[in-house]
Amino acid sequence: MLESIFQDLLQNPHYLLMPLVAGFVGYITKVLALEMMFKPLEFVGIKPPYLGWQGIIPATAGKMAGRATDLLVGRLFTLEELMGRLDPKRMVKELEYPIKEVSEQLVNEVGSRYMFNYWTPLPNIVKHQVVKRIQKKLPGVMEELWDEIRKNPSEYLDVKHMLVSNLVKDKRLLNEIFKNIGAKEFVFFRNAGFWFGFALGFIQLACWLVWHKAWLLPVFGGFVGLFSDWIALQMLFRPLLPTKILGFTIQGKFIARQKEVARDYAELIAKELMTPENILLEVLRGPSSDRLIQLVEEQVEKAGKEQLGVAHPLVKLAMGSKKYDEMRDYLIERVVEWMPEVSDKIGDYAEDALDINNTVVQRMDLLTPEEFEGMLRPAFKENEKVVVLAGAVLGFIIGELQVHMML
C-alpha cells in the first residue's frame, strides 16, 4: 500500500500542495472573520435582517458602549471623583473670555428670533445694556452651575448617554478603537489560521492518498475553516491565567497584554470620548441649559418692563412650551457651533485636571483577568457562531474547487 501511495505522489506531485491550500483556507477564513467583525458599518441586505450583514462591532455599538461605560464609571472611577477634580473658579476663568466674546451675538439672535415682542422695541443702547448685564452675571451663574455639577454630577452629566451616543453616531471610531487595541492579536489571529490549516492539511493529504474520495476535500476544507476560526478565537482569551503546557507558558493573547492594551484603551477613551468638549456638550444638553436661558429671559424681561412700562408675564409662559423648547434647542445648537473654540481654551486645563488617561491605565491594571476579559470579549463573542460558520462555508467552497484541481 505504501508503495502505491508513493507512486501516486510521484505521478501527481501537485497533491503535496494540499497542506499549503489548507493553510490558505485557514488564513483566508481568518481574514473573512475580521472583515465580518468590522464591515460593513451599516446593515447591507434585506430589512428586517432576513438576509444580509452588518459588522459585528458596528451592529452592537450601543450594547458594547454601554458595557464599557458600566466598567469605566463605577469600577475604574466614579463620576463624583472625576468632576470633583475640576475647580469651578478655574473653569469660569478659562471659559469667561470665549463666552463673553459670543454672548452679545447670541443674546441678539435669541432675542430677535424668539422674544421679538420684547426685544425689538428696545433701543439699541438698552439692548447693549442688557448684554452687558448678562455678561456681568454670567461668571457668577457659571461658577454656581459648576459647583452644583461637582456636588451632583449625575444630575447634569449622563456619561453613559455621552459615550453611547458618540460611539453609535461614529461607528467608524468604535472600529478604530478595537482595531488599535487589538492590532497585535489580529496579526496572530490570521497567522494562527494559516498554521492550523497547514497542520490539518497533512491529515487531509494522508486521507486523500488512502481513499481518493472527492468528498474529502470540501469536508476537510469546511472543517479547517470552522476549527481554525474557533480555536484562534479561543486563544485570544484562553487560558485566563498563565498555564504551563509541555514546558511552555501560555495565556490568552489579549489577557497576557493587559497592561499594554489598557494603555492603548485609556488613550483612546481620553482622546476620543471623555474629552472636555464632549463633557461640556453633554452638560449643555442637560438641565444646565435652562439656567443659561433663564438668565437671558430675566434680563430681557427686566429691560422690557423698565423701558415699556409693562408688566410682562414670564417669557416661558408667554411663549408657550413648544416655542421655549425651540429657543432652548437653538441656543444649544449655536453654542455647539462655538464649542471647538471654547474647548480649545479650556482643553489643556480640563485634560490635566481630569487626568482620565492615567486614571484608566492605573485602575485597569487592577482588574482581574475575568473583569478584563468581560470588557473586550463581547466584541468577539457577539455572533461568534456566525463568523465560525461563515469560515466553514468558505472552507467548504475552496475544498470543492480543490477537487477539480486534484481530479
SULQUI-V651082 format. One line per field, one symbol per residue. ss: DSSP state (~ for helix, > for strand, _ for the rest). phi: phi as a letter, one per 40 degrees, with the letter a starting at -180 (. if undefined). burial: b if it has 9 or more other C-alpha atoms within 8 Angstrom, else e. A space follows every 10 residues. Layout:
BEGIN
ss=???
phi=???
burial=???
END
This chain:
BEGIN
ss=_~~~~~~~~~ ~_~~~~~~~~ ~~~~~~~~~~ ~~~~~~~~__ ___>>>____ >>>__~~~~_ ~~~~~~~~~~ ~~~~~~>_~~ ~~~____~~~ ~~~~~~~~~~ ~~~~~~~~~~ ~~~~_~~~~_ ___~~~~~~~ ~~~~~~~~~~ ~~~~~~~~~~ ~_~~~~__~~ ~~~~~~~~~_ ~~~~~~~~~~ ~_~~~~~~~~ ~~~~~~~~~~ ~~~~~~~~~~ ~__~~~~~~~ ~~~~~~~~~~ ~~~~~~~___ __>>>__>>> __~~~~_~~~ ~~~~~~~~~~ ~~~__~~~~~ ~~~~~__~~~ ~~~~~~~~~~ ~~~~~~~~__ ____~~~~~_ ~~~~~~~~~~ ~~~~~~~~~~ ~~~~~~~~~~ ~~~~_~~~~~ ~~~~____~~ ~~~~~~~~~~ ~__~~~~~~~ ~~~~~~~~~~ ~~~~~~_
phi=.ccccccccc cbccdccddc ccccddcccc cccccccbbc cbcbicbdcc aiabddcdcb dccccccccc ccchccabcc cccccccdcc cccccdcccc cccccccccc cccbbdcccd cccdccdccc cccccccddc cccccccccc cbcccbbccc cccccccccb ccccdcdccc cbdccccddc ccdccccccc cccccccccc bfcccccccc dccccccccc ccccccbbcc bdbcbfgbcb addcccbdcc cccccccccc cbbccdcccc cccccccccc cccdccdccc ccccccccgb cccdddcccg cccccccccc dcdccdccdd ccccccdccc ccccfcdccc ccccccccdc cccccbcdcc ccgdcccccc cccccccccc ccdcccc
burial=eeeebeebbe eeeebeebbb bbbbbbbbbb bbbbbbbbbb bbbebeeeee ebbbbbbbbb bbebbbbbbb bbbeebbbbb ebbbebebee bbebbbebbb eebbebbeeb bbebbbebbb ebeeebbeeb bebbbeeebe bbbbbbbbbb ebbeebbbeb ebbbbbbbee beebbebeee bbeebbeebb bbbbbbbbbb bbebbebbbe eeeeebbbbb bbbbbbbbbb ebbbbbbbbb eebeeeeeeb bbbbbeebbe bbbbbbbbbb eebbbbbbbe bbbbbbbbbe bebebbbebb bebbbeeeee eeeebeeebe eebbeebbeb bbebebeebb ebbebbbeeb beebebbebb bebbbebebe ebbebebbbb eeeeeebbbb bbbbbbbbbb ebbeeee
END
